[in-house]
Amino acid sequence: MKNLVRETQQAFYFSLGFYGLALLWTLLKLPFAAVLLSIALLVSLIWVVLVLRELMLSTKLNDGKRMLFLIFIIFGNVFAGVVYFFFLREQVIGQKLIKK
């Protein structure tokens, strides 16, 4: 099965971007802010599913830690994504991401 490490991170960054745009458009009372929020929620759902896939396929985690991470990602959404991608992901996938 293909490793989707980069795609997962890109989906998270796109969702952050859309959340930011939706917030900005809402504050400026511009039309279609709700559409941007809907897009952000959809992209957020995509990265959550990809992170859950990473967690379930990880051989580095025991069952208790895996369950804790699953609950954290599902209920924490954006905050959990920031914590996961910047602090916990290396522990889950077992490798450092090399920035190009």
Residue frames as qw, qx, qy, qz and C-alpha x, y, z in Angstrom:
[[0.000, 0.887, 0.461, 0.000, 0.00, 0.00, 0.00],
 [0.390, 0.607, -0.020, 0.692, 1.25, 3.45, -0.89],
 [0.422, -0.408, -0.415, 0.695, 2.69, 5.60, 1.86],
 [0.075, 0.803, 0.396, 0.439, 0.67, 8.85, 2.02],
 [0.509, -0.443, -0.299, 0.674, 2.93, 10.83, 4.34],
 [0.165, -0.056, 0.162, 0.971, 3.21, 13.99, 2.22],
 [0.235, -0.431, -0.592, -0.639, -0.42, 13.94, 1.10],
 [0.473, -0.628, -0.594, 0.171, -1.62, 13.79, 4.70],
 [0.371, -0.438, -0.160, 0.803, 0.44, 16.80, 5.68],
 [0.042, 0.105, 0.396, 0.911, -0.63, 18.73, 2.59],
 [0.321, -0.573, -0.663, -0.360, -4.30, 18.09, 3.34],
 [0.451, -0.625, -0.446, 0.455, -3.77, 19.44, 6.87],
 [0.262, -0.273, 0.077, 0.922, -2.10, 22.61, 5.57],
 [0.101, -0.309, -0.566, -0.757, -4.88, 23.13, 3.02],
 [0.385, -0.661, -0.640, -0.066, -7.52, 22.79, 5.71],
 [0.395, -0.535, -0.254, 0.702, -5.70, 25.37, 7.86],
 [0.139, -0.032, 0.327, 0.934, -5.61, 27.71, 4.89],
 [0.242, -0.467, -0.638, -0.563, -9.31, 27.33, 4.20],
 [0.434, -0.659, -0.551, 0.272, -10.15, 27.80, 7.89],
 [0.327, -0.374, -0.052, 0.866, -8.09, 31.00, 7.88],
 [0.025, -0.148, -0.474, -0.868, -9.78, 32.30, 4.73],
 [0.340, -0.582, -0.692, -0.261, -13.23, 31.43, 6.08],
 [0.418, -0.613, -0.413, 0.528, -12.47, 33.28, 9.32],
 [0.216, -0.220, 0.157, 0.938, -11.15, 36.30, 7.43],
 [0.141, -0.301, -0.599, -0.728, -14.16, 36.40, 5.09],
 [0.385, -0.642, -0.663, 0.026, -16.52, 36.05, 8.06],
 [0.366, -0.537, -0.248, 0.718, -14.84, 38.94, 9.88],
 [0.067, -0.178, 0.309, 0.932, -14.98, 41.10, 6.76],
 [0.512, 0.444, 0.523, -0.517, -18.61, 40.05, 6.18],
 [0.234, 0.387, -0.629, -0.632, -17.87, 38.94, 2.64],
 [0.869, 0.115, 0.000, -0.481, -20.20, 36.57, 0.80],
 [0.866, 0.253, -0.429, -0.042, -19.47, 32.86, 0.50],
 [0.131, -0.585, 0.692, -0.403, -17.73, 32.61, 3.88],
 [0.804, -0.118, 0.449, -0.372, -19.96, 29.63, 4.66],
 [0.886, 0.436, -0.147, -0.057, -18.81, 27.96, 1.43],
 [0.343, 0.640, -0.609, 0.320, -15.16, 28.36, 2.45],
 [0.468, -0.404, 0.634, -0.465, -15.96, 26.93, 5.88],
 [0.930, 0.130, 0.200, -0.279, -17.64, 23.95, 4.23],
 [0.729, 0.562, -0.372, 0.123, -14.58, 23.37, 2.06],
 [0.004, -0.611, 0.665, -0.429, -12.34, 23.63, 5.14],
 [0.716, -0.224, 0.506, -0.424, -14.45, 21.04, 6.95],
 [0.935, 0.327, -0.020, -0.134, -14.31, 18.69, 3.97],
 [0.542, 0.608, -0.509, 0.279, -10.53, 18.95, 3.63],
 [0.306, -0.528, 0.623, -0.490, -10.25, 18.57, 7.40],
 [0.904, -0.037, 0.285, -0.317, -12.21, 15.34, 7.19],
 [0.828, 0.484, -0.275, 0.066, -9.79, 14.10, 4.53],
 [0.268, 0.595, -0.636, 0.411, -6.69, 14.69, 6.64],
 [0.590, -0.371, 0.524, -0.490, -8.35, 13.18, 9.71],
 [0.968, 0.147, 0.086, -0.186, -9.11, 10.00, 7.76],
 [0.681, 0.561, -0.405, 0.238, -5.52, 9.89, 6.45],
 [0.090, -0.581, 0.635, -0.501, -4.12, 10.36, 9.97],
 [0.805, -0.193, 0.386, -0.407, -6.39, 7.62, 11.30],
 [0.921, 0.355, -0.162, -0.009, -5.05, 5.38, 8.53],
 [0.363, 0.627, -0.566, 0.394, -1.48, 6.20, 9.59],
 [0.429, -0.465, 0.571, -0.523, -2.30, 5.39, 13.19],
 [0.923, -0.008, 0.230, -0.308, -3.95, 2.08, 12.37],
 [0.872, 0.427, -0.204, 0.125, -1.08, 0.95, 10.11],
 [0.023, 0.788, -0.525, 0.321, 1.66, 2.03, 12.53],
 [0.864, -0.079, -0.475, 0.146, 3.79, -0.74, 13.97],
 [0.319, 0.363, -0.456, 0.747, 5.48, 1.66, 16.40],
 [0.408, -0.368, 0.236, -0.802, 2.47, 2.08, 18.73],
 [0.012, -0.125, -0.963, 0.237, 0.94, -0.24, 21.28],
 [0.126, -0.556, -0.749, -0.337, -2.85, -0.56, 21.43],
 [0.281, -0.731, -0.458, 0.420, -3.36, 1.80, 24.38],
 [0.204, -0.464, 0.165, 0.846, -1.35, 4.61, 22.83],
 [0.050, 0.182, 0.704, 0.685, -3.04, 4.05, 19.46],
 [0.163, -0.679, -0.712, -0.079, -6.50, 4.36, 21.03],
 [0.271, -0.702, -0.227, 0.618, -5.47, 7.53, 22.89],
 [0.160, -0.255, 0.407, 0.862, -4.15, 9.09, 19.66],
 [0.006, -0.398, -0.783, -0.479, -7.33, 8.09, 17.78],
 [0.198, -0.778, -0.571, 0.171, -9.59, 9.78, 20.33],
 [0.286, -0.596, 0.013, 0.751, -7.32, 12.84, 20.44],
 [0.132, -0.050, 0.566, 0.812, -7.35, 13.27, 16.64],
 [0.064, -0.536, -0.774, -0.331, -11.09, 12.73, 16.28],
 [0.254, -0.830, -0.479, 0.134, -12.13, 15.17, 19.00],
 [0.401, -0.609, 0.023, 0.684, -9.29, 17.69, 18.76],
 [0.573, 0.752, 0.302, 0.124, -9.47, 18.42, 15.02],
 [0.401, 0.836, -0.151, 0.342, -7.32, 21.52, 14.26],
 [0.364, -0.784, 0.453, -0.218, -5.57, 21.71, 17.64],
 [0.871, -0.190, 0.452, 0.038, -4.91, 17.96, 17.53],
 [0.782, 0.572, 0.091, 0.230, -3.58, 18.31, 13.98],
 [0.132, 0.884, -0.342, 0.289, -1.03, 20.92, 15.04],
 [0.580, -0.579, 0.550, -0.161, 0.12, 18.79, 17.97],
 [0.926, 0.110, 0.357, 0.047, 0.20, 15.63, 15.84],
 [0.711, 0.655, 0.005, 0.256, 2.12, 17.05, 12.89],
 [0.157, 0.836, -0.369, 0.375, 4.67, 18.99, 14.93],
 [0.337, -0.585, 0.637, -0.373, 5.22, 16.71, 17.95],
 [0.746, -0.120, 0.594, -0.276, 3.73, 13.20, 17.61],
 [0.811, 0.502, -0.107, -0.279, 4.00, 12.18, 13.98],
 [0.304, 0.613, -0.726, 0.070, 7.63, 11.10, 14.10],
 [0.377, -0.237, 0.812, -0.378, 6.69, 8.69, 16.89],
 [0.779, 0.287, 0.368, -0.419, 3.83, 7.23, 14.83],
 [0.796, 0.581, -0.122, -0.118, 5.48, 6.75, 11.45],
 [0.867, -0.332, 0.212, 0.305, 8.96, 6.11, 12.80],
 [0.623, 0.216, 0.228, 0.716, 10.84, 8.48, 10.52],
 [0.083, -0.627, -0.096, 0.769, 11.66, 12.14, 10.27],
 [0.546, 0.760, 0.344, 0.074, 10.27, 14.06, 7.35],
 [0.506, -0.185, 0.241, 0.807, 13.02, 15.58, 5.27],
 [0.252, 0.843, 0.228, -0.418, 12.04, 19.07, 4.13],
 [0.624, 0.243, 0.430, 0.606, 12.90, 19.75, 0.50]]
